[in-house]
Amino acid sequence: MFARLTGRLVNTEPSAYMEENECSSRQQTQSMTASLLNMIRDFDETADSNSMVMADDMKVEVGRYTVNSSLSKTLEAIMSKYGDIAKDCQLESNYMQTCILEGICRIVQKLEFLSFTHLKNDHLKSYYSTVEDALKMGLNVRWLHQRLEEIDLTVYSVKNLQFLREARREKTQMMDSIKISLAPKKAEIVKLQSEMEKLRVEIQELEDQLEVATLESEELTSAISDIMSKCRRFHHKSLIDELI
């Protein structure tokens, strides 16, 4: 009997453990779904009064989903490019999948018609959080997630724009100061180059004169040598020496 009881305990424990895990998984999914839907409602409530998305009770079928008519064109465009982005969704309920898809469509519409200069940081954070949770639920919204990251990076860059402009202004002032300092130095170089050119001409003229004077000096030396040779012939000798 103890063996049979033991066997029953061994057989039932894994099942109980699996049921506990499934229950925990369902609770986690439900919690994430509630969080996602709450975020969708939050950014809808905080949207501008001039939002292009208007309340509409009419429903339109898009694929296997029945959505608000105001969102149907957006969902059709998304499905045309990316297919059924909710086909791998962890939620089995078509209603819940539709709610999340409508939330994604609203984000896309807001980004489509919202000017970058009117984009509020709170809205961007809300959109980003919603898309993050949609990714966790298995929706194929990586493309939207990437675009939000690009927008966020651009917003961050714009915040640094004033700093960059101030840095550029300082650099421009530095450049102007350097140009002012360079001007007289360049002028001095031009002046020195002119003087150097003048000196080169004078040096060349003097070298030419030296060359001519050297040749003339050599000719004179040769003439002097010739005369001295002739003088030595008659020095201390008879003027008719060797003549007779």
Contacts in CASP RR format, 6 or more apart in sequence:
PFRMAT RR
TARGET T0000
AUTHOR 0000-0000-0000
METHOD contacts of the structure
MODEL  1
MFARLTGRLVNTEPSAYMEENECSSRQQTQSMTASLLNMIRDFDETADSN
SMVMADDMKVEVGRYTVNSSLSKTLEAIMSKYGDIAKDCQLESNYMQTCI
LEGICRIVQKLEFLSFTHLKNDHLKSYYSTVEDALKMGLNVRWLHQRLEE
IDLTVYSVKNLQFLREARREKTQMMDSIKISLAPKKAEIVKLQSEMEKLR
VEIQELEDQLEVATLESEELTSAISDIMSKCRRFHHKSLIDELI
29 90 0 8 1.000
29 91 0 8 1.000
29 137 0 8 1.000
32 133 0 8 1.000
32 136 0 8 1.000
32 137 0 8 1.000
33 91 0 8 1.000
33 96 0 8 1.000
33 100 0 8 1.000
33 137 0 8 1.000
35 133 0 8 1.000
36 100 0 8 1.000
36 130 0 8 1.000
36 133 0 8 1.000
36 134 0 8 1.000
36 137 0 8 1.000
37 99 0 8 1.000
37 100 0 8 1.000
39 126 0 8 1.000
39 129 0 8 1.000
39 130 0 8 1.000
39 133 0 8 1.000
40 99 0 8 1.000
40 100 0 8 1.000
40 102 0 8 1.000
40 103 0 8 1.000
40 106 0 8 1.000
40 130 0 8 1.000
42 126 0 8 1.000
43 106 0 8 1.000
43 107 0 8 1.000
43 123 0 8 1.000
43 126 0 8 1.000
43 127 0 8 1.000
43 130 0 8 1.000
44 53 0 8 1.000
44 106 0 8 1.000
46 122 0 8 1.000
46 123 0 8 1.000
46 126 0 8 1.000
47 53 0 8 1.000
47 110 0 8 1.000
47 123 0 8 1.000
48 114 0 8 1.000
48 118 0 8 1.000
51 110 0 8 1.000
51 113 0 8 1.000
52 109 0 8 1.000
52 110 0 8 1.000
52 112 0 8 1.000
52 113 0 8 1.000
53 70 0 8 1.000
53 71 0 8 1.000
53 106 0 8 1.000
53 109 0 8 1.000
53 110 0 8 1.000
54 70 0 8 1.000
56 68 0 8 1.000
56 69 0 8 1.000
56 70 0 8 1.000
57 68 0 8 1.000
58 68 0 8 1.000
58 69 0 8 1.000
59 66 0 8 1.000
59 67 0 8 1.000
59 68 0 8 1.000
59 69 0 8 1.000
60 66 0 8 1.000
60 67 0 8 1.000
60 68 0 8 1.000
60 69 0 8 1.000
60 72 0 8 1.000
62 72 0 8 1.000
62 75 0 8 1.000
62 76 0 8 1.000
62 79 0 8 1.000
63 79 0 8 1.000
63 84 0 8 1.000
64 84 0 8 1.000
64 94 0 8 1.000
65 75 0 8 1.000
65 86 0 8 1.000
65 94 0 8 1.000
65 97 0 8 1.000
65 98 0 8 1.000
65 101 0 8 1.000
66 98 0 8 1.000
67 75 0 8 1.000
67 98 0 8 1.000
67 101 0 8 1.000
67 102 0 8 1.000
67 105 0 8 1.000
68 102 0 8 1.000
71 102 0 8 1.000
71 105 0 8 1.000
71 106 0 8 1.000
71 109 0 8 1.000
74 105 0 8 1.000
74 108 0 8 1.000
74 109 0 8 1.000
74 112 0 8 1.000
75 101 0 8 1.000
75 102 0 8 1.000
75 105 0 8 1.000
78 85 0 8 1.000
78 104 0 8 1.000
78 105 0 8 1.000
78 108 0 8 1.000
79 85 0 8 1.000
82 140 0 8 1.000
82 143 0 8 1.000
83 140 0 8 1.000
85 101 0 8 1.000
85 104 0 8 1.000
85 139 0 8 1.000
85 140 0 8 1.000
85 141 0 8 1.000
86 97 0 8 1.000
86 100 0 8 1.000
86 101 0 8 1.000
86 139 0 8 1.000
86 140 0 8 1.000
87 140 0 8 1.000
88 138 0 8 1.000
88 139 0 8 1.000
88 140 0 8 1.000
89 97 0 8 1.000
89 100 0 8 1.000
89 137 0 8 1.000
89 138 0 8 1.000
89 139 0 8 1.000
90 137 0 8 1.000
90 138 0 8 1.000
91 97 0 8 1.000
91 100 0 8 1.000
91 137 0 8 1.000
100 134 0 8 1.000
100 137 0 8 1.000
100 139 0 8 1.000
101 139 0 8 1.000
103 130 0 8 1.000
104 130 0 8 1.000
104 131 0 8 1.000
104 134 0 8 1.000
104 139 0 8 1.000
104 141 0 8 1.000
104 144 0 8 1.000
107 127 0 8 1.000
107 130 0 8 1.000
107 131 0 8 1.000
107 144 0 8 1.000
108 144 0 8 1.000
110 123 0 8 1.000
110 127 0 8 1.000
111 127 0 8 1.000
111 147 0 8 1.000
111 151 0 8 1.000
114 123 0 8 1.000
116 151 0 8 1.000
116 154 0 8 1.000
119 151 0 8 1.000
119 155 0 8 1.000
121 155 0 8 1.000
124 148 0 8 1.000
124 151 0 8 1.000
124 152 0 8 1.000
124 155 0 8 1.000
127 148 0 8 1.000
128 145 0 8 1.000
128 148 0 8 1.000
128 149 0 8 1.000
128 152 0 8 1.000
131 141 0 8 1.000
131 144 0 8 1.000
131 145 0 8 1.000
131 148 0 8 1.000
132 145 0 8 1.000
134 141 0 8 1.000
135 141 0 8 1.000
135 142 0 8 1.000
135 145 0 8 1.000
234 241 0 8 1.000
END
